[in-house]
Amino acid sequence: MAGSQAALASFRAARRDGRFLSGVTTGLVVAFATFCVYDVFILIRVNLFLGELTGRSDWQSLMARFKASGSSDLRAFVMVEYLKQAPLKIGAASLIGAFMGAISGLLGRLGAWRAAATA
């Protein structure tokens, strides 16, 4: 979802400015902002539904790590685990956004050249 948002915004920015770098920058910024908001919502979800999440099969590994850690506060342990993963996720999404921005920026720039040539 964030990739398509970044691509569309990048295309429009590059077409408007006629600059490839505008597309790349826009894609990077849109993806970065989208995944920052996404991670905040994940942390809210974890805090609101911690009791229900602990029984899920995809949380069994996390629960095993919690028991092995000797920590007494599950909420704090889970928050730290999620916060440790956030930079990698946001960084990967930002790189994907920049890549999508590069492709869309190139297409937008080509469109801007064509529009200027016919004018």
BELGIQUI-V276524 format. One line per field, one symbol per residue. ss: DSSP state (H for helix, E for strand, - for the rest). psi: psi as a letter, one per 30 degrees, with the letter a starting at -180 (. if undefined). burial: + if it has 9 or more other ideal C-beta (glycine too) atoms within 8 Angstrom, else -. Layout:
# BELGIQUI-V276524
ss: ???
psi: ???
burial: ???
This chain:
# BELGIQUI-V276524
ss: -HHHHHHHHHHHHHHHH--HHHHHHHHHHHHHHHHHHHHHHHHHHHHH-HHHH---HHHHHHHHHHHHH----HHHHHHHHHHHHHHHHHHHHHHHHHHHHHHHHHHHHHHHHHHHHH-
psi: eeeeeeeeeeeeeeeefgkeeeeeeeeeeeeeeefeeeeeeeeeeeeeheeefffkefgeeeeeeeeffgkfjeeeeeeeeeeefeeeeeeeeeeeeeeeeeeeeeeeeeeeeeeeef.
burial: -++-++++++++++++-+++-+++++++++++-+++-++--++--++--+--++----+--++-++-------+--+++-++---+--++--++-++++++++++++++-+++-+----
